[in-house]
C-alpha cells in the first residue's frame, strides 16, 4: 500500500497536467490559482487509496480524484465569498485578488469541470459515480446553509451542529472513500462500509479542527489560535460550554460571542478561561474518540485482508493525532 503522502504526490503530478492556461484568462486564471494554493490533498488521495485497497490501479482513479478536489476547491471559493474571508492558506482569496463576480463565475466553472471529470469512465461506472457525487454536492450545500443559519440563531444544539459538520465536511470524505470502492467494483456492502468509515472519520476530523483552533500549537497549526473565537463561530467547544456552564459564565460567553472588541487577544483569553473551567477540551477529545471508534467499527466489517485494514486504521489514528 502506498502512503497518503505518495498518493498526494501522484495526484499533484496529475493535477499539474490539468491546470494549464486556457482562455479567457479572466475565467481560468482564478481556477488555476485556487487549485495551486496547496493543501494536503487528502480527499483525492483517499479516492486513490480506497481503489488501491481492492487492487484497482490508482491511475484509473485519478479523474474521480480530480473531481473531488475540484469540487472541494469550488466550495472554498464560494464559501470565502459568503464569509467575506480575505485569506485562504495564507494568500488572498479569489474574490479579494480579483472580484466577487469573478469568484462566482470561476467557482461555477469549477463545479461544471468536476462533473466533466467522470466522462472518461464507462457508462455503468459513470452513473454510479455521478449519482453519489450529486447526492454529496447537494448535502454540502445544505451543510453550508445550516452553517450560515447558525450565525443568526440564538440556540444551536450540539446534535444540530454535528449534523451540520457531517453534511458540510464529512460527506465529501465519505464520498472519496466510496468512489474508490466503486472504481474497484467491490461489493455494495464494502462500498457502504467505506462510506461509513469516511463519514465518521470526517466528523471526528472537524471536531479535531475545532479543538486545534483553540488548543493547538500556533507554530504547528499554521494559523492564529483562537480564530473561531474571534469570528464568533459556534463550534463544539462553545456549544458544550454553554451546556455545562453556570448562569454567569453562560451569559458572559454568549455576550463575548456577540461582539467584536478591539482587543481580540483579551477576548480569546477570557473565552479560553471559561472553556478551561468546564474542561471542554476533554469533552471534545472524548467525542473525537467516539467517532473514530465508529469509523474503526465500520472498517472491521469490511471484506478486506487484515493487513490492508491495518493501513486504514493507522491512517485514521494518524489523522486524529495531527497537530495541523
Buried (B, 14 or more C-beta within 10 A) or exposed (E): BBEBEBBBBBBBEBBEEBBEEEEEEEBBBBBBBBBBBEBEBBBBBBBBBBBBBBEBEBEBBBBBBBBBBBBBBBBBBBBBBEEEBEEBEEBBBBBBBBEEEBBBBBBBBBBEBBBEBBEEBEEEBEEBBBEBBEEBBEBBBBBBBBBEEBEEEEEBEBEBBBBBBBBBBBBBBBBBBBBBBBBBEBEEEBBBBBBBBBBBBBBBBBBBBBBBBBBBEEEEBEBEBBBBBBBBBBBBBBBBBBEBBEEEBBEBBEEBBEEEEEEBEEBBEBBBEBBEEBEBBEBBBEBBEBBBEBBBEBBEBBEBEEEBBEBBBEBBEEBBEBEE
